[in-house]
Amino acid sequence: MKTINAYVRKEKIDQILTALVEGGTVQIMVLPGHIAGRAMDQEKAPVRTEYGRKMQAMVKIECFCRDREENAVVNTIRRLACTGRPGDGFITVSNQNRLVRIDSGAESGDAL
């Protein structure tokens, strides 16, 4: 199993979620946030008053998938998140040793 984390532009989240759900991805977590630094879109990022600096609104998508689904999920996110400008984000993939559903106790592949 894999955990895929993607950090994408906020305005891209609806398209990405629609495609992932329609593609069969079962578990998706979405967390709002902001990034600072050279990986963001310097020209379009507003100054955030609570931080006193330019920050770009981003969303973190976290999902679990079977090993065989990894490339499809990564490619879907990348294709829909890409604008070709700095600040499009990043995707990370991690191996998971164990996943347990809290409600049923199902584990690993059965938990998905």
Secondary structure, DSSP 8 states (H G I E B T S, - for coil): -EEEEEEEEGGGHHHHHHHHHHTT--EEEEEEEEE-STTS-TTT--EETTTTEE-EEEEEEEEEE-GGGHHHHHHHHHHHH--SSTT-EEEEEEE-S--B-TTT--BGGGG-
